[in-house]
Amino acid sequence: MAASTTKGCPYERCDGSGWVYVDSNTVRECQCKKDWRKRTRIEKLFSVSGIPKRYRDRTLKGFNGERQPAAYKSALRYVERYRELAGENKNGLCLVGPTGTGKSHLAFGIVNELIKQSVAAVVGVVPDLLDSLRPKEGGNAAAEERLEILKTADLVLLDDLGAERGSDWAVERLYLILNARYVEQLPTIITTNVPLENMELDEYGNTMLAWERIVSRIKEMCYVLAVDGEDYRRGMR
Ligand SMILES: [Zn+2]
């Protein structure tokens, strides 16, 4: 099967077949074919990168930019600058805003666009994702492998972070993933309904240390993007 089915090689190194001719007798595998193999492995473990059905076809083009002009512009710009940001500590995005603002559409649109460009991305809706990491009866090899992929994939989208504060175990897993990605400078995209300044607080307003560590990593790793609509905000004042 060809590495790239429709548009040819994203690296413009091969003719789209996944093979590069070194000379008339020798071919070697193109980077795009290597990427494709990595994605196949991810898809097997996460079933189509873990992208929920309703988000599979979401594109940035399909987003009504007038709804959230600033966030929309930033999303487009992020895709443009993705490879250039790769070597930097801050190379992720954290989209913060209430439900119904389109932040998940934007996030999945970014990821779908980058997958098209051969980025090996893994997506998880956080509560389900954490569930999939739980050791199951009969061994936890698959859970361990999933965790490993979340720590090392080119790009990870964590959708709906903070919706549930989760158990100590879940919070620890989240931190492991974020920290590993931080150390390796791997980009992470996050969506959340919870403003970052509230994420580390419990219901009594006390700081939860485990979440404080997570928030601090997010701030180091991600550009924070408010997706609440400027007009909407103005209206509130
Ligand atoms: Zn190629």
Residues whose N, C-alpha, C, O or C-beta is under 5 A from the ligand:
A	BS01	ZN	C9 R13 C14 G18 C30 C32
